[in-house]
Amino acid sequence: MTADTGKNNVFSASARGASYLILLQLFTRVLTFTFNQLVLRHTSPQVFGFATIQLELLSSTILFLSREGFRIALQRQQQQQQTQDLQTTVNLAYIPLVTGFFGAVGGCWVFWKRLGPDVRGLGGEGWTIVLVGWAVVVELSCEVCFVVGLKMLMFRMRTVAEGTAVIARCLTTYGMTIWLLERGLLEQYGTVSFGVGQLAYATTLAGVYFVMMSKRVGLRNLVPRKVLRGKVDGHGGEYWLHGPTLRLAFSVTGQSLFKHVLTEGDKFVLASLTTPYTQGLYAVVSNYGKHLLAHKIQLIFQDH
């Protein structure tokens, strides 16, 4: 295989990956919009706002701080030997799980302590926070599959895993809401449906990732092992974690904090300055806006 052929294969795989991600975004937007409308018929704006603004902000912040820098650093990583390169990636991919575990424990505890009186009366908020923290850890457990799959250009795996997980979250959230409603417990545990749905998302995502990755590379190859230093940078000895990539990951995480604040700035402001009722109204309006944008993009693709 020539260098030009290899480049063409990479470009072709990248193009397919972009197509998969576009379809995934369209699918998740439409499905989430549909089930949100069903859930809104049975839940209050306060509960919906707490779940879609504050809980999503908590989850996204912990996930971002735990894995964003490592994802970027591992994409930039360049090694000479593919086998050692893959093992180096596997070893580093477990760092987000460790940091995410402590981040979830600390973040959820601080979040619980800072809840206002208007949130503490929503019903089941404590259990919901625990479920969201648990879901974050479960989702980070399959980070090794994500980064290895990305390095091997397995974009279809990500589309299947995330698409299936979104279906599981939507069905679980709605099903749990109806189950509580029929038993007269919705007012007492109104927020729990969203926590269970998020845990279903994370569990399904991890399950699909591990099943598909086991068929492709085998789960034994996803276990941390020592790497021969001489095989990588010309020096002797062994190591567990590649120092330059590890330092780059933490550096990128710090540099990306501003990006996270810009991305989630509306939620930071809403969570700090408004009531859950206002957050619920904003979430509903925002949900409609995203759905219309996704529909517009779909029409553009159909025209072409």
N, C-alpha and C positions, 0 to 999 in steps of 0.2 A: 504494500500500500504506500503510495507516494504522499508527500507532505500536502500537495494540493487536494488529493482525495480525502485525506484526514480532515482538512479544513472544511471541505464541502460537506462531509458528514456532520461536523460540529454545527455548521450553519443550518443544515437541514433539520437537525435535532432541535436546535434553538428555535427555528421557525415553528416547528410542530409544538414545542413547548409553549410558545406565545399563544398559539391558537387554543391549546388546551386551557390555559389560564383565562383567556377571554371568555371561553364557553363556561368555565367554572364560575366566573364572576356573574355572568348573566343568569346562570342557573340558581346560584345561591341567593341573588337579589330577589328574583321572582318568587322563589320558594319561601324565603324568609318573610317577604311582604305578605304573601297569601296567608301564612299561618299566624302572623302578627295580627292580621285583621280578625281571624277566628278567636285568638286569645283575648283581644281587646273587647270582645262581646261579653266576656265573663269576668274580667279583672278591672280594677280601678286605674285611673291615670297615675295615681301615686305609686302603686305597685309596679306598673309598667315603666315609669320613669326611673324608679330605684334600680330596677333590673337592667334596663337598657343603657342607662347613663352611668350610675355609680358602680354597679357590679362589673360592667364591661370595662370601665376605666381601671378598676382594680386589677382585673385579669390581664388586660393589655399591657399595663405598666409593669407588672411582675414578669410577664413573658418577654417584653421588650428588653428590660434590664438584664434578664438571664441569658438570652440567646441571640439578640440582634448582632452584637459585636462578633460573636463566634461565627455566625453565618457569613458575614462579610469577610472576616479574616480567612476562613477556610476556603472561600471562593478564590481569594487572591493567592493562596498557598501554592507554591511551585516547588516540586521535588523532582528528582531524577528517576527514582525507582518507583514504579506504580504500586507494587505490593507494600513497600514501606510507607508510601504516600497514603494509601488507603488505611493502614493501621494507625498512622499518625492522626488522620481525620477521625477515626473511631475513638481513639483515646481522648481527644479534645472534645468530642461531641458529648461526653458525659459530664463535663464541667457545668453546662447550663442546668442539668438535672440537679446537681448538688447545690448550686447557688439558688436555683429556683425553689428548692425545698425550704431553705432557710428564708428566702424572700417571701414565700407564701405564708410561712408561719408568722414571721414578723409583720408583714404587710397586712394580713388579715386581722391580727391582734390590734394593730394601730387603727385600722379601719373600723373595727368594732368599738374601740374605746372612743372614737371621735364621732360616732353616730349621734345625730340630734334627736330630740324627743319626737319630732314629726316622722322619723323613720322607725324608731323603736316600737311604734304602735302598729306597724303595717302587718305584722303576723309572720312568724317563722324566720325573721331576718337573721337571727344568730345561726340557725341551721343552714341557711342559704349561703352565708359567708363561708362556713366550713366546707360546704359542698363545692363552692367556687375555688377555694384554695386547694382542695383535693384534686379538682379537675385540672388545675394548672400543673400540678406535679405529674399527673397521669399523662398530660399532653407533652410535657418535657421528656418523659421517659422514651418517647419515640423520636426524639431529636436526632439520634444517631442514624436512624433510617432516613430521615429527611436529608441530612447533609451528605450521606453516602449516595443516596439516590440522585441528588443534585450533581454530585461529582461524576456519576455514571450516566448523566443525561436521561434519567428515568422520569421524565415530566408527566407521563401518563399515570404513573403510580400516585403522584401528588394529586392529580385531578380526581382519580377514583377515590382515594382516601378521604380527601376533604369533602367531596360531593356526597359520599355516603355518610360521613359524619354530620353534615348539615341536615340531611334527611332524618337521621336519628335524633338530633336535637329538636327539630321542629315537631316530629311526631311525639317525642317524649314530653316536651313542654305542654303541648296541647292535650295529650292524653292524661297527664298528671293533673292539669287544670280541671278537666271534666271529671276525673275521679274524685278530686276534692270537692267539687261543686255538688256532685250527686250525694255525697255523704255529709254535706253541710259544714265542711271544714275549710272552705276556701277563704273565708274571712280570717280564720285563725292561723292558717298556714299559706297565705296568698302568695308569698314570694318563693316558697320552696319549689314550686314548679320550675322556675327558671334555673335554680341551682341544680336540680336533678337533670334538667335538659342539658346544661353545660357539662355535667359529668358524663352524660350519655354521649355527647359530642366527643369529649376527650377519649373515652374508652373505645368508641368505635374507630376513631382516628388511629389510635395506637394499635388496635387489633388488626385493622386493614394493612397498616404499614408493616407490621411484623410478619403477617402472613405472606404478603407480596414479596417482601425482602428475603424471607426464608427460602422462597422458591427461586430467587435470583442469585443470591450470594451465600445463603445459609446463615443461620443465626450464630453459628460458632465463629464466623468471621466478624461478628459485631461485638466480640468480647474484648475488653482492654488487655493488651499485651505489651511487653517491653519491645522497643524498636532499637535495632542496631544502629548506633550513631554513625559508624563508618559507612553504612549503606546510604546515608543521606547527605551528610555535609563533609565527608572526608576525614572525620576524626573518630577516634576509637571510643569504646564504651557503649553503654545502653542508656536509654531514657524512656520515661513514660509519656512526658508531655514536651512537645516541641516549643522551646523557649521563645524564639522570635514570633511564632504564630500566636502564642499565648499572650505575649505582651501587646501584639497588634490588636488582638481581640478586645482586651480591656481598654486600650487606647481608643478604638473605634466606638466602643460603648459610651465612653465619656463624650466623645465628639458628636454622637448621635442623639444625645439627650435633647438638644435644641430641636432636632427634627421631630422627636416624639411629642414635645410640648406644642409644636406647631400643628402636628397631625391631630392631637387630642385636645387642642386648646379650648374648643367649644365645650367639651365635657368637663374640663378642669374648672372653667368659669361657672358652668351650670351647677356642678356639684358643690361649689364653694359659696355661691351667692343666691341660689334660688331654692325653692321648695320642691319636694318630689312631685307635686301636682304640676308645677311649671315644667319640670323635666319631662314628665309624661307627655304633656302637650307638644313639647319640642320634639320628642322622640317620634310621635305620630306624624308630625309634619315632615320631619327629616326622612322618615320611612317612605312616605309618599313621594318625596322628591327623588330619592335614590331609585325607586321603582320606575318613575317616569324617565329618568336618565338611562337606566338599563334598557327600557323598552325602545327608546330613541336609538341607542347603539344597535340593538337587534334589527331595527328597520333599516339602518344604514347598511348593515351586512347583507340583508336580504336584497337590497337594491343593487348591490354589486355582485 
